[in-house]
């Protein structure tokens, strides 16, 4: 099973990609959420020039953010910068759409988008918005077609799984696995506790707290009333819903996967870190890795968070046995 990592795209995180390569991580993924982070393709391009071995790619691309031809061109450019190291994951959008006040795209729309991008990378002519388009890039501007960059579909339900099976080179999930896929990447976040450290320590809260609050954000966006069943959820929902409805999404997704806001801080406890994230001792997390692999995962996508990302990358790599 491969051990990969993921980051919000920013110039400062390029150094963390370099460190991840040194530590032995297989791939560095970067998020595509323009309301929250820098441009994913710009930062991946810089990372490609600063590294030699580590795989690179966006996870996950959101179809409505770019025309299929613009997306295919960006994928081809990364392949040109990092031959054989590029990959791309595509999904319906979580914060990539919700932080802009939109719902996730339908799987019908996403399926057609993946189909269009694949065809363009093969060099085919594709109809988009009523017009025929094709990658016309001459030799200096993109690799020869077909461009063989793998496309992974991010999915957690039957409709998305069907799209991944039909059009994807693999599937990317949150928490679950599907052993019927040769490539099954699973997103995890949390922190490896130091010897004798409690999960509620200030360091652990800073390092894994954003992984707790994203659970509340996701549940709320799916069904606002359902968040009341989570510890502190009713009070948190009341605070969110005191804000103007048209602006509420801005508060829900603030600092997503980066840090815990003051509004969310009361939600984060050591017990919830253990329940909602991969926070535990080295032996506990090693056992979870082994169980995940036995269940069919072929790649773990670990998202380090908090003020000391080199520490988080190193601790997870050592726990996983790759450092």
GUTORKOL-241051 format. One line per field, with one value per residue (C-alpha): residue number from 1; residue in one letter; x, y, z. Coordinates in Angstrom, 1 decimal, padded with zeros to 4 digits. Each point is the difference from the previous one (the first is absolute). Layout:
# GUTORKOL-241051
i	(NUM, ...)
aa	(a, ...)
px	(X, ...)
py	(Y, ...)
pz	(Z, ...)
This chain:
# GUTORKOL-241051
i	(1, 2, 3, 4, 5, 6, 7, 8, 9, 10, 11, 12, 13, 14, 15, 16, 17, 18, 19, 20, 21, 22, 23, 24, 25, 26, 27, 28, 29, 30, 31, 32, 33, 34, 35, 36, 37, 38, 39, 40, 41, 42, 43, 44, 45, 46, 47, 48, 49, 50, 51, 52, 53, 54, 55, 56, 57, 58, 59, 60, 61, 62, 63, 64, 65, 66, 67, 68, 69, 70, 71, 72, 73, 74, 75, 76, 77, 78, 79, 80, 81, 82, 83, 84, 85, 86, 87, 88, 89, 90, 91, 92, 93, 94, 95, 96, 97, 98, 99, 100, 101, 102, 103, 104, 105, 106, 107, 108, 109, 110, 111, 112, 113, 114, 115, 116, 117, 118, 119, 120, 121, 122, 123, 124, 125, 126, 127, 128, 129, 130, 131, 132, 133, 134, 135, 136, 137, 138, 139, 140, 141, 142, 143, 144, 145, 146, 147, 148, 149, 150, 151, 152, 153, 154, 155, 156, 157, 158, 159, 160, 161, 162, 163, 164, 165, 166, 167, 168, 169, 170, 171, 172, 173, 174, 175, 176, 177, 178, 179, 180, 181, 182, 183, 184, 185, 186, 187, 188, 189, 190, 191, 192, 193, 194, 195, 196, 197, 198, 199, 200, 201, 202, 203, 204, 205, 206, 207, 208, 209, 210, 211, 212, 213, 214, 215, 216, 217, 218, 219, 220, 221, 222, 223, 224, 225, 226, 227, 228, 229, 230, 231, 232, 233, 234, 235, 236, 237, 238, 239, 240, 241, 242, 243, 244, 245, 246, 247, 248, 249, 250, 251, 252, 253, 254, 255, 256, 257, 258, 259, 260, 261, 262, 263, 264, 265, 266, 267, 268, 269, 270, 271, 272, 273, 274, 275, 276, 277, 278, 279, 280, 281, 282, 283, 284, 285, 286, 287, 288, 289, 290, 291, 292, 293, 294, 295, 296, 297, 298, 299, 300, 301, 302, 303, 304, 305, 306, 307, 308, 309, 310, 311, 312, 313, 314, 315, 316, 317, 318, 319, 320, 321, 322, 323)
aa	(x, x, x, x, x, x, x, x, x, x, x, x, x, x, x, x, x, x, x, x, x, x, x, x, x, x, x, x, x, x, x, x, x, x, x, x, x, x, x, x, x, x, x, x, x, x, x, x, x, x, x, x, x, x, x, x, x, x, x, x, x, x, x, x, x, x, x, x, x, x, x, x, x, x, x, x, x, x, x, x, x, x, x, x, x, x, x, x, x, x, x, x, x, x, x, x, x, x, x, x, x, x, x, x, x, x, x, x, x, x, x, x, x, x, x, x, x, x, x, x, x, x, x, x, x, x, x, x, x, x, x, x, x, x, x, x, x, x, x, x, x, x, x, x, x, x, x, x, x, x, x, x, x, x, x, x, x, x, x, x, x, x, x, x, x, x, x, x, x, x, x, x, x, x, x, x, x, x, x, x, x, x, x, x, x, x, x, x, x, x, x, x, x, x, x, x, x, x, x, x, x, x, x, x, x, x, x, x, x, x, x, x, x, x, x, x, x, x, x, x, x, x, x, x, x, x, x, x, x, x, x, x, x, x, x, x, x, x, x, x, x, x, x, x, x, x, x, x, x, x, x, x, x, x, x, x, x, x, x, x, x, x, x, x, x, x, x, x, x, x, x, x, x, x, x, x, x, x, x, x, x, x, x, x, x, x, x, x, x, x, x, x, x, x, x, x, x, x, x, x, x, x, x, x, x, x, x, x, x, x, x, x, x, x, x, x, x, x, x, x, x, x, x)
px	(000.0, 001.3, 000.2, -000.8, -000.7, -002.2, 000.2, -002.0, 001.9, 002.2, 003.6, 001.0, -001.2, 002.4, 002.7, -002.2, -000.3, 003.8, 000.2, -002.6, 002.1, 003.0, -002.0, -001.2, -003.6, -001.2, -002.1, -001.0, -003.5, -001.3, -003.5, -002.1, -002.0, 000.5, -002.1, 002.4, 003.5, 002.4, -000.2, 000.6, 001.7, 002.4, 001.2, 000.2, 002.1, 002.4, 000.1, 000.8, 003.1, 001.2, -000.3, 001.2, -001.8, -003.3, -003.3, -002.0, -003.6, -003.2, -002.6, -002.5, -000.7, -003.5, -001.5, -001.8, 003.2, 001.6, -001.0, 000.9, 002.6, 001.6, 000.1, 001.5, 002.6, 000.9, 000.3, 002.2, 002.2, 000.6, 000.8, 002.5, 001.6, 000.1, -000.1, -001.5, -000.7, -003.3, -003.5, -003.3, -003.0, -003.5, -003.1, -003.3, 001.4, -000.2, 001.6, 001.0, -003.7, -001.6, 002.4, -001.4, -003.6, -000.7, -001.0, 002.1, -000.4, -002.1, 001.8, -001.5, 001.7, 003.3, -000.1, -000.3, 002.9, 002.3, -000.9, 000.8, 003.3, 001.1, -000.9, 001.9, 003.1, -000.2, 000.1, -003.6, -002.4, -002.7, -003.2, -000.2, -002.7, -001.1, 003.5, 002.7, 003.2, 003.3, 003.5, 001.8, 003.2, 003.2, 003.0, 001.4, -003.3, -001.1, 001.0, -001.0, -003.5, -001.2, 001.0, -000.1, -000.4, -002.2, -003.4, -001.5, -003.6, -000.8, -003.2, -001.7, -003.3, -001.3, -000.5, 003.6, 001.4, -001.7, 001.7, 003.3, -000.4, -001.0, 002.4, 002.6, 003.4, -001.0, -002.1, 000.6, -002.1, -000.4, 000.3, -001.3, 001.7, -001.0, 002.1, -001.4, 002.2, 003.7, 000.6, -002.0, 001.3, -001.4, 000.1, 001.0, 001.0, 001.1, 003.3, 002.4, 000.1, 003.3, 000.8, -002.2, -001.8, -003.8, -002.2, -001.3, 003.4, 000.3, 002.4, -002.4, -002.9, 001.9, 001.2, -003.2, -002.8, -000.8, -000.8, -002.7, -001.7, -000.2, -002.3, -002.4, 000.3, -000.7, -003.0, -001.4, 000.2, -001.7, -002.8, 000.2, -002.2, 002.2, 002.9, -002.0, 000.8, 003.7, 001.5, -000.5, -001.7, -003.2, 001.8, 002.4, -003.0, -001.7, 003.1, 000.3, -003.7, 000.1, 001.9, -001.7, -001.0, 001.6, 003.3, -000.1, 002.1, 002.9, 000.1, -000.6, 003.1, 002.4, 003.5, -001.1, 002.7, 002.4, -000.8, -002.8, -001.9, -001.1, -003.6, 000.9, 002.5, -002.5, -000.8, 003.5, 000.8, 002.5, -002.9, -001.2, 003.5, 000.2, -003.6, 000.1, 003.7, 003.0, 001.4, 001.6, 003.3, 002.4, -001.2, -003.7, 000.4, 002.3, -002.8, -002.5, 002.3, 000.2, -003.7, -000.6, 002.4, -001.7, -003.3, 001.3, 001.6, 003.1, 000.8, -000.5, -000.2, 001.1, -000.8, 002.4, -001.4, 001.0, 003.0, 002.8, -000.6, 003.5, -000.6, -003.3, 001.5, 002.9, -002.0, -002.5, 002.8, 001.8, -003.2, -000.7, 003.5, 001.0, 002.4)
py	(000.0, 003.4, 002.9, 003.4, 003.4, 003.0, 003.8, 003.1, 001.7, 002.9, 001.0, -000.9, -003.6, -000.6, -000.5, -002.6, -001.9, 000.0, -001.3, -002.7, -001.2, -000.2, -002.0, -002.5, 000.9, -001.4, 003.0, 003.5, 001.1, 003.6, 001.2, 001.9, 002.6, 003.5, 001.7, -001.3, -000.6, 001.0, -001.3, -003.7, -000.2, 002.8, -001.6, -003.5, 001.4, 001.6, -003.3, -001.9, 002.2, -000.5, -003.8, -003.0, -003.1, 000.6, -000.2, 003.2, 000.8, 001.9, -001.7, 000.7, 002.1, 001.4, 000.0, 003.3, 001.9, -000.5, -000.7, -003.6, 001.2, 002.3, -002.9, -002.4, 002.5, 000.5, -003.8, -000.3, 002.9, -001.8, -003.1, 001.9, 001.5, -003.3, -002.9, -003.1, 001.6, 001.8, -001.2, 001.8, -000.7, 001.4, 000.2, 001.8, 002.6, 000.6, 003.3, 000.6, 000.8, 000.4, 002.7, 002.0, -000.7, -002.8, -003.6, -002.9, -000.8, -002.9, -003.2, 000.2, 003.3, -001.3, -003.2, 002.0, 002.3, -002.9, -001.5, 003.3, 000.5, -003.6, 000.4, 003.3, -001.6, -002.7, 002.7, -000.4, 002.7, 000.6, 002.0, 002.4, 002.6, -000.6, 000.5, -002.5, 000.3, -001.9, 000.3, 001.7, 000.4, -000.3, -001.8, 002.8, 000.5, -003.5, -003.6, -001.9, -001.5, -002.2, 001.4, -002.9, 001.8, -002.2, 001.4, -001.0, 000.6, 001.2, -001.8, -001.3, -001.3, -002.4, 002.6, 001.3, -003.5, -000.9, 002.9, -000.9, -003.6, 001.2, 002.9, 000.1, -001.5, -000.3, 001.3, 002.5, -000.3, 001.4, -002.7, -003.0, -002.4, -002.0, -003.0, -000.4, 002.9, -000.5, 003.6, 001.0, 003.1, 000.9, 003.5, 000.1, 002.8, 000.1, 000.0, -002.6, 000.5, 000.3, -002.6, 000.7, 002.8, 000.4, 000.5, 003.2, 001.6, 003.5, -001.3, -002.8, 002.4, 002.4, -002.9, -001.9, 002.4, 001.0, -003.6, 000.0, 003.3, -001.1, -002.8, 002.6, 002.0, -003.0, -001.2, 003.5, 000.5, -003.4, 000.5, 003.0, -001.7, -003.1, 001.9, 000.3, -003.7, 000.8, 001.2, 003.8, -000.1, 001.8, 002.9, 000.2, -000.1, 002.8, 002.2, -000.7, 000.6, 003.3, 001.2, 001.2, -003.0, 001.3, 000.3, -003.0, -002.3, 002.5, -000.7, -003.7, -000.6, 002.6, -001.4, -003.5, -002.6, 002.8, 001.0, 000.1, 003.2, 001.7, -000.9, -003.7, -000.3, -001.2, -003.0, -001.5, -002.4, -002.9, -002.5, 001.4, 000.0, -003.7, -000.6, 002.1, 000.0, -002.2, 001.2, -002.6, -001.7, -001.4, -003.5, 001.0, 001.7, -002.7, -002.5, 002.3, 000.1, -003.8, -000.3, 002.5, -001.9, -003.3, 001.6, 000.9, 003.4, 000.4, 003.6, 002.1, 003.8, 001.5, 003.7, 001.6, 003.1, 002.4, 002.3, -002.6, -001.9, -001.4, -001.7, -001.4, -001.3, -001.6, -001.6, -001.5, -001.3, -001.6, -001.6, -001.3, -001.3, 002.0, 002.6)
pz	(000.0, -001.0, 002.5, -001.5, 001.4, -000.8, 000.5, -000.8, -002.8, 001.1, -000.8, 003.5, -000.4, -002.8, 002.7, 001.6, -003.3, -000.2, 003.6, -000.8, -002.9, 002.3, 002.5, -002.6, -000.7, -003.3, -001.1, 001.1, -000.8, 000.1, 000.5, -002.6, 001.9, -001.3, 002.7, 002.6, -001.5, -002.7, -003.5, 000.0, -003.5, 000.7, 003.3, -001.5, -002.8, 002.4, 002.0, -003.2, -000.6, 003.6, 000.2, -001.9, 001.1, 001.9, -001.9, -000.3, -000.7, 000.9, 002.3, -000.8, -003.2, -000.1, -003.5, -000.1, 001.0, -003.4, -003.6, -000.9, -002.5, 002.6, 002.4, -002.5, -000.9, 003.7, 000.5, -003.1, 001.2, 003.4, -001.9, -002.1, 003.2, 001.9, -002.6, 001.4, 003.4, -000.7, 001.0, 000.4, 002.1, -001.0, 002.0, 000.5, 002.4, 003.7, 001.1, -003.6, -000.6, 003.5, 001.1, -003.0, 001.2, -002.6, 000.4, -001.3, -003.7, -001.1, -000.9, -003.5, -000.5, 001.5, -002.0, -003.3, 001.1, 000.8, -003.4, -001.8, 001.8, -000.7, -003.7, -000.3, 001.6, -002.6, -002.7, -001.1, -001.1, 002.6, 000.0, 002.9, 000.3, -003.6, -001.4, -001.2, 002.0, -000.1, 001.5, -002.8, 002.0, -002.1, 001.3, 002.3, 001.8, 001.1, -000.2, -003.1, 000.1, 001.5, 003.4, 002.3, 003.4, 002.3, 001.0, 003.3, 000.9, 003.5, 001.1, 003.2, -001.3, -002.7, -002.8, 000.4, 000.3, -003.2, -001.8, 001.5, -001.2, -003.5, -000.6, 002.8, 000.5, 003.6, 002.8, 002.9, 003.1, 003.5, 002.6, -002.0, -002.4, -003.1, -000.6, -003.5, -001.2, -000.8, 001.2, 003.1, 001.8, 003.4, 001.6, 003.7, 002.4, 003.6, 001.9, 001.4, 003.8, 001.7, 002.7, 003.0, -001.8, 000.5, -003.0, 001.6, 000.2, -001.4, -002.7, -001.1, 000.0, -002.3, -002.2, -000.5, 001.0, -003.5, -000.7, 002.6, -001.1, -003.6, 001.2, 001.3, -003.2, -002.2, 002.1, 000.1, -003.7, -000.6, 002.7, 002.3, 002.7, 000.1, 001.5, 003.2, 000.7, 000.2, 003.3, 000.2, -003.4, 001.0, 001.5, -003.0, -002.4, 001.9, -000.4, -003.7, -000.6, 001.8, -003.1, -003.2, -002.0, -003.2, 001.7, 002.3, -002.2, 000.4, 003.7, -000.3, -002.2, 001.5, 000.4, -001.2, 000.6, 001.1, 003.6, 002.5, 000.1, 003.3, -001.0, -000.2, 002.8, 002.6, -002.2, 000.2, 002.8, 000.4, -000.1, -003.3, -001.4, 000.6, -001.3, -003.2, -001.0, -000.2, 003.3, 002.2, 001.0, -002.6, 000.7, -000.2, -003.3, -001.4, 000.8, -001.8, -003.1, -000.1, 000.3, -002.8, -002.2, 000.7, -000.9, -003.5, 000.3, -002.3, 001.0, 003.1, -000.5, 003.2, 000.6, 002.6, 001.7, 002.7, 000.6, -000.4, -003.3, -000.2, 003.4, -001.1, -003.3, 001.8, 002.7, -002.4, -002.3, 002.9, 001.3, -003.5, -000.5, -003.0, 001.5)
